[in-house]
Amino acid sequence: MPTDRRQFLKTSAFAALAAAQTPILGRAQSANEKINLGFVGVGGRGSSLLRLSLNMAEDRGDIHVGAVCDVYEKRKQLAQERSKAEFATLDYRELIARPEIDAIVVATPDHWHATIAIEAMRAGKDVYLEKPMTHTIAEAKEVVKVVKETGRVLQVGSQTTSAEQWWKARKAIQDGMIGDLISSQGSYHRNSTRGEWNYNIEPEAGPNGKGADYIDWKMWLGPAEQRDYDPERYFRFRKFWDYSGGIATDLFYHVVAPLQICWGEAQFPHRVVSSGGVYEFHDREVPDTFNLMADYAKGHSLVLSSSMANSKHIPGLIRGNKGTITMVDHGRFEGRTDHITVEAEPIYRDEWAEKFGYQSVDIPVAETPRDAHMANFIECTRTRKKPNLDAETGYRAQVVITMGVQSFREGKVLFFDPKKEEVVYDAPSV
C-alpha cells in the first residue's frame, strides 16, 4: 500500500470512528416526524435517487432532504439548488457530523461505499447504500459487523429486491411448486455503439478547475491507489478495477441479490468460476463480456451470462426437479414484469395437477412503484424492522459477485470457507 494511501486511512474519520467502543445513537423518530436525509454522491445514480426522494417528499410529506455532498463542485451546487437543502459540502465527513441528519444515502463509486456507510452508522445514521454493497468481501463483512454493533438500519440499494415477483417466487418455492431447487439462471445484456459506461466527460472539470469546475480528486480517490487526475477514471469509473467490478458489480448484483430472497435463505457460495473478456470495447480494464457460475453447498447452482456488445436476453429461470419458475421472459432484464410462470416438469405433471389443480400457472405480480425500495427503507427507519435487502443478505450476494471478479482476474476456480468467511483456493472440509 503506498505511503500516502496509508496516511489517508490513518488520518480519516474512518480510522477514528472504527475504533469507537460505544455506538452513537440517532435521534428518535416519531410517526409524524420527517426523516431528514443527507446525500453523499450526487452524480448519475445519486442524482436519480435525489429526484426520487424529492418526489417522495412532495407526495408523502414525511421526508426532507437536508444536506448534499459531492466532490465535484458543479454537482454539489446543482443538487443543492434542486433540493433546497440547507447544507452542502465537498467533504462527506462534514455531512455525517450534522446532528439533524437522520439517514444517509450513499451513491458514490464502489470503493467508497464501506467507509462512508460505516462512518455514518457509527455516527448514529441509518444508511441507504447503493449497490454493490462494497468493493471487497472484507468490507462487506465489516459493514455487517457494524450494523449489528450499532443497531442501525442498512438497506442495500438494489431496487429490484422490492419487486413483488421475487417474493412471489419465494412463496412458490416454499410451497413446493418446483420441488428441490436445482439451479437458477439469469442474464444482463446490452449493446451500444459507444460502449457501456462511457459517460460524457466534461473537459473543463478537474482538480485545477475554477469555481463550479473544481473536483476534489484526492478526496475522490480516497482509499484507492493514488494517481494523477484522469477524467476517464473519474467520469467513467466503472471501466476500472480500482473502483468497480464492471458487469459483475454494476449489473449482476441486481440478479444475485433477489435470488437470495427467492431461495428462502441467503447463502454463501461453495465454488465460483468466471470467464469472458474484452472482446469489443478495448478502452477498459473490466470485461465487456462476462459469465459467472457458482455452486452452493445445499445442492444447487447459479449460472449468469452477460455482454455489453449484444442485447439478446436469456430468460431468467429457477429450476427444480419437479418444476420451473420463469422469472423474466420479456426482451431484456429490467426487474419488471406483470407475471411469473410456474410450470411442472413433464414427468411430474399428474402429481403437480393433483396437488395444485393445474399443470402450469401464470402468477400475476403488481407493477413495482419506482420508489418502492426507498419507501421500504424509510419505513424501516421508523419501525426498525429489517429492510428488504438487509446487510446480511447483501453480504452474501456480494461474496458471489466479488469472487466472480477475483476468479476472472486470477483465472482460477475459487472456494469460500463459510466458517472463516474467507475465499480459499482449495475446497474447505465440511
C-alpha positions in Angstrom: 0.0 0.0 0.0 1.5 3.4 -1.0 2.6 5.6 2.0 0.1 8.4 1.1 -2.7 5.9 1.0 -1.8 4.5 4.4 -1.6 8.1 5.7 -5.1 8.8 4.3 -6.6 5.9 6.1 -4.8 6.7 9.4 -6.0 10.3 9.4 -9.5 9.8 8.1 -12.6 9.8 10.2 -13.0 6.1 9.3 -10.0 5.1 11.5 -11.2 7.2 14.4 -14.8 6.0 14.3 -13.9 2.4 13.6 -12.1 2.4 17.0 -15.1 3.7 18.9 -16.3 1.3 21.5 -19.8 2.7 22.1 -22.1 3.4 19.1 -23.7 6.9 18.9 -27.5 6.6 18.9 -29.5 8.5 16.4 -32.5 10.8 17.1 -35.7 9.0 18.0 -38.3 9.2 15.2 -42.0 9.7 15.9 -44.5 8.6 13.3 -45.2 12.2 12.3 -41.7 13.5 12.3 -39.9 13.9 9.0 -36.9 11.8 8.2 -34.1 14.2 7.3 -31.9 12.7 4.5 -28.3 13.5 3.5 -27.0 12.5 0.1 -23.3 11.6 -0.4 -22.6 11.4 -4.1 -25.0 13.1 -6.5 -23.6 12.1 -9.9 -25.6 9.8 -12.2 -27.1 7.4 -9.8 -27.1 9.8 -6.9 -29.0 12.5 -8.8 -31.6 9.9 -9.8 -32.1 8.9 -6.1 -32.2 12.6 -5.2 -35.0 13.2 -7.7 -36.9 10.2 -6.5 -36.6 11.3 -2.9 -37.7 14.8 -3.7 -40.8 13.5 -5.4 -41.5 11.3 -2.4 -41.1 14.3 -0.1 -43.6 16.2 -2.2 -46.1 13.3 -2.4 -45.8 12.0 1.2 -44.5 14.9 3.2 -42.7 12.7 5.7 -39.1 13.1 4.4 -36.9 16.0 3.8 -33.5 16.4 2.0 -31.4 18.5 4.4 -27.9 18.0 3.1 -26.0 17.1 -0.1 -22.4 16.2 -0.8 -20.2 15.6 -3.8 -16.5 16.1 -4.6 -17.5 17.9 -7.8 -18.5 21.5 -7.1 -20.9 21.6 -10.0 -22.8 18.6 -8.9 -22.9 19.8 -5.4 -24.3 23.1 -6.4 -26.9 21.6 -8.7 -28.0 19.2 -6.0 -28.5 21.9 -3.5 -30.4 24.1 -6.0 -32.7 21.2 -6.8 -33.3 20.0 -3.3 -33.1 23.4 -1.4 -31.0 21.5 1.1 -29.9 23.7 4.0 -26.3 22.3 3.9 -23.9 21.4 1.1 -20.3 20.3 1.2 -17.4 18.6 -0.7 -16.4 16.6 2.3 -18.8 13.7 3.3 -17.4 13.8 6.9 -19.0 17.3 7.4 -22.3 16.0 6.3 -22.2 12.9 8.6 -21.3 15.2 11.5 -24.6 17.1 11.1 -26.8 16.1 14.1 -30.0 16.9 12.3 -29.4 14.3 9.6 -31.2 11.0 10.4 -30.2 8.9 7.4 -27.6 8.9 4.7 -28.0 7.9 1.0 -24.6 6.7 -0.3 -24.3 6.8 -4.1 -20.5 7.2 -4.6 -18.2 5.0 -6.7 -17.9 1.5 -5.2 -14.5 1.9 -3.5 -16.1 4.4 -1.0 -19.2 2.5 -0.1 -17.9 0.7 3.0 -16.0 3.6 4.5 -18.9 6.1 4.3 -21.5 3.6 5.4 -19.5 2.5 8.5 -18.8 6.1 9.5 -22.4 7.1 9.1 -23.7 4.2 11.2 -21.1 4.9 13.9 -22.4 8.5 13.9 -26.0 7.2 14.5 -27.3 7.4 11.0 -29.3 4.8 9.1 -27.9 4.1 5.6 -29.3 3.5 2.1 -26.2 2.0 0.4 -26.2 1.8 -3.3 -25.2 -1.5 -4.9 -22.8 -3.1 -5.0 -22.8 -3.2 -1.2 -19.0 -2.8 -1.1 -15.8 -3.2 -3.2 -14.4 -6.1 -1.3 -15.6 -9.1 0.8 -13.7 -7.9 3.8 -15.5 -4.5 3.6 -18.9 -6.2 3.3 -18.1 -8.4 6.4 -17.2 -5.2 8.3 -20.4 -3.5 7.3 -22.5 -6.4 8.7 -20.5 -6.2 11.9 -21.1 -2.5 12.4 -24.8 -2.9 11.6 -25.0 -5.4 14.5 -23.0 -3.2 16.8 -24.9 0.0 16.2 -28.4 -1.3 15.5 -28.7 0.9 12.5 -30.9 0.2 9.5 -29.0 -0.5 6.3 -30.7 -1.1 3.0 -28.6 -2.1 0.1 -29.8 -0.2 -3.0 -30.7 -3.0 -5.4 -34.2 -1.7 -6.0 -35.4 -4.9 -7.8 -35.4 -6.7 -4.5 -38.5 -4.8 -3.6 -40.3 -6.1 -6.7 -43.2 -8.4 -5.9 -42.1 -11.0 -8.4 -39.2 -12.2 -6.3 -41.3 -12.6 -3.2 -44.0 -14.5 -5.0 -41.3 -16.8 -6.4 -40.1 -17.3 -2.9 -43.6 -18.3 -1.8 -43.9 -20.7 -4.8 -40.6 -22.4 -3.9 -41.7 -22.7 -0.2 -45.0 -24.2 -1.3 -43.1 -27.0 -3.0 -44.1 -26.0 -6.5 -40.8 -26.7 -8.1 -39.6 -29.5 -5.7 -35.9 -29.5 -4.9 -34.0 -26.4 -6.1 -31.5 -27.4 -8.8 -30.3 -24.2 -10.5 -31.0 -20.6 -11.2 -30.0 -18.7 -14.3 -30.1 -15.0 -15.3 -28.6 -12.6 -17.8 -27.9 -8.9 -18.3 -27.3 -8.0 -22.0 -26.9 -4.5 -23.5 -25.3 -3.0 -26.6 -24.4 0.5 -27.8 -22.1 2.0 -30.4 -20.1 3.9 -27.8 -19.7 1.2 -25.2 -21.2 0.8 -21.7 -20.2 3.3 -19.0 -18.7 5.8 -21.5 -20.5 8.7 -19.9 -19.9 12.2 -21.1 -16.6 13.8 -20.0 -16.7 17.5 -19.0 -13.3 18.7 -20.2 -13.1 21.9 -18.0 -13.6 19.9 -14.8 -10.8 18.6 -12.6 -8.6 19.4 -9.6 -7.4 22.6 -11.3 -10.9 23.6 -12.4 -12.1 27.0 -11.2 -15.4 27.6 -9.5 -18.0 25.1 -10.4 -15.5 23.1 -12.4 -13.4 22.1 -9.3 -13.2 18.4 -8.4 -11.5 17.3 -5.2 -9.6 14.5 -6.8 -7.7 13.5 -3.7 -10.9 13.0 -1.8 -12.5 11.1 -4.7 -9.5 8.6 -4.8 -9.7 8.2 -1.0 -8.6 4.6 -0.1 -7.8 3.7 -3.8 -4.4 3.8 -5.3 -3.1 7.4 -5.7 -2.9 8.5 -9.3 -2.8 11.8 -11.2 -6.1 13.1 -12.3 -7.6 11.2 -15.2 -11.0 12.3 -16.5 -11.6 8.7 -17.8 -11.3 7.3 -14.3 -13.5 10.0 -12.8 -16.4 10.2 -15.2 -16.2 6.5 -16.4 -15.1 4.8 -13.2 -16.9 1.5 -13.8 -14.4 0.6 -16.5 -11.5 0.3 -14.0 -10.8 -2.3 -11.4 -9.7 0.2 -8.7 -13.2 1.4 -8.3 -15.6 -1.2 -9.8 -16.0 -4.8 -10.9 -17.7 -3.9 -14.2 -20.6 -6.1 -15.2 -20.4 -8.1 -12.0 -20.9 -5.3 -9.6 -23.0 -2.9 -11.7 -25.4 -5.5 -13.2 -25.1 -9.0 -11.8 -25.7 -7.7 -8.3 -29.2 -7.0 -9.4 -29.7 -10.7 -10.2 -27.8 -12.3 -7.4 -29.4 -10.2 -4.6 -33.1 -11.0 -5.4 -32.2 -14.7 -6.0 -31.0 -14.8 -2.4 -34.5 -13.8 -1.4 -36.2 -16.3 -3.7 -34.2 -19.2 -2.4 -35.7 -18.5 1.1 -32.3 -18.3 2.8 -29.3 -16.0 2.0 -26.4 -18.3 1.2 -22.7 -18.2 0.7 -21.4 -19.9 -2.4 -19.3 -23.0 -2.2 -17.4 -22.6 -5.5 -17.2 -19.8 -8.1 -15.6 -19.5 -11.5 -15.9 -16.8 -14.1 -15.0 -16.3 -17.8 -15.2 -13.7 -20.5 -13.0 -10.9 -21.8 -12.7 -7.6 -23.5 -13.9 -8.6 -26.9 -15.4 -5.5 -28.5 -14.7 -2.3 -26.4 -10.9 -2.1 -25.9 -11.0 1.1 -23.8 -11.4 -0.6 -20.4 -9.9 -2.9 -17.9 -13.1 -4.7 -17.0 -14.5 -7.3 -19.5 -17.3 -6.3 -21.8 -18.5 -10.0 -21.9 -18.7 -11.9 -18.6 -20.0 -15.2 -17.4 -20.3 -16.5 -13.8 -21.0 -19.9 -12.4 -21.5 -20.7 -8.7 -22.3 -23.9 -6.8 -23.9 -23.9 -3.4 -23.4 -26.4 -0.6 -27.2 -27.0 -0.3 -27.1 -28.6 -3.8 -27.9 -26.1 -6.5 -26.1 -23.9 -9.0 -26.2 -20.3 -10.3 -25.4 -19.5 -14.0 -25.2 -15.9 -15.2 -24.3 -14.5 -18.6 -23.8 -11.0 -19.8 -22.4 -9.0 -22.7 -22.2 -5.2 -23.3 -21.9 -5.9 -27.0 -25.0 -8.0 -27.6 -28.5 -7.2 -26.3 -30.2 -10.6 -26.8 -31.7 -11.5 -23.4 -31.9 -15.0 -21.9 -35.0 -15.6 -19.8 -34.4 -15.8 -16.0 -35.3 -19.2 -14.7 -35.3 -21.0 -11.3 -35.3 -24.7 -11.9 -36.4 -27.5 -9.6 -36.6 -31.2 -10.1 -40.4 -31.0 -10.3 -41.0 -27.6 -11.9 -39.6 -24.4 -13.3 -40.2 -20.7 -12.5 -39.8 -18.3 -15.4 -39.0 -15.0 -13.7 -38.4 -12.7 -16.6 -39.4 -13.6 -20.1 -39.5 -10.2 -22.0 -36.9 -8.8 -24.3 -34.4 -7.7 -21.7 -34.0 -7.9 -17.9 -35.2 -4.7 -16.2 -36.5 -6.2 -13.0 -40.1 -5.5 -14.1 -42.8 -7.9 -15.4 -46.5 -8.5 -14.9 -46.3 -12.2 -14.0 -44.1 -15.1 -13.3 -44.8 -18.5 -14.8 -44.6 -21.8 -12.8 -44.7 -25.0 -14.9 -44.5 -28.6 -13.9 -41.8 -30.9 -15.3 -43.5 -33.4 -17.7 -42.8 -36.4 -15.5 -44.5 -34.7 -12.5 -47.5 -33.2 -14.3 -50.0 -35.6 -12.8 -48.7 -35.2 -9.3 -48.5 -31.4 -9.7 -52.1 -31.2 -11.0 -53.4 -33.3 -8.1 -51.6 -31.0 -5.6 -52.1 -27.6 -7.2 -55.0 -28.1 -9.6 -53.2 -27.3 -12.8 -50.0 -28.2 -14.7 -48.8 -24.6 -15.2 -49.8 -21.2 -14.0 -49.1 -17.5 -14.6 -48.9 -15.8 -11.2 -49.7 -12.1 -11.6 -47.5 -9.5 -10.0 -48.2 -5.9 -9.4 -46.1 -3.2 -11.1 -43.5 -2.1 -8.7 -43.5 1.7 -7.9 -40.2 3.4 -8.7 -39.9 4.5 -5.1 -40.7 1.1 -3.5 -37.2 0.3 -2.4 -36.6 3.7 -0.9 -40.1 3.7 0.7 -39.2 0.4 2.3 -36.0 2.0 3.7 -37.9 5.0 5.1 -40.5 2.7 6.7 -37.7 0.7 8.4 -36.0 3.8 9.7 -39.3 4.3 11.7 -40.2 0.8 12.6 -36.6 -0.6 13.0 -37.7 -3.7 11.0 -35.4 -5.5 8.7 -35.4 -3.9 5.2 -36.0 -5.9 2.0 -32.2 -6.1 1.2 -30.6 -6.0 4.6 -26.9 -6.2 5.3 -26.7 -9.9 5.8 -28.4 -10.7 2.6 -26.5 -8.1 0.7 -23.2 -9.5 2.1 -23.9 -13.0 0.8 -24.7 -11.6 -2.6 -21.5 -9.5 -2.5 -19.4 -12.6 -1.8 -20.6 -14.3 -5.0 -20.1 -11.1 -7.1 -16.6 -10.4 -5.7 -15.5 -14.0 -6.0 -16.6 -13.8 -9.7 -14.4 -10.8 -10.2 -11.4 -12.4 -8.5 -11.9 -15.6 -10.4 -11.8 -13.8 -13.7 -8.8 -11.7 -12.8 -6.8 -14.6 -11.5 -8.0 -17.2 -13.9 -8.8 -19.7 -11.1 -11.6 -21.6 -9.5 -12.3 -20.2 -6.1 -13.9 -21.7 -3.0 -15.5 -20.0 0.1 -14.8 -21.2 3.6 -18.1 -20.4 5.5 -16.5 -20.9 8.9 -13.7 -18.4 8.4 -15.8 -16.4 5.8 -12.8 -16.2 3.5 -12.0 -17.0 -0.1 -9.7 -20.0 -0.4 -8.1 -21.9 -3.3 -8.9 -25.5 -2.1 -12.3 -26.8 -1.2 -12.8 -26.4 2.5 -13.6 -29.5 4.6 -17.3 -29.8 5.5 
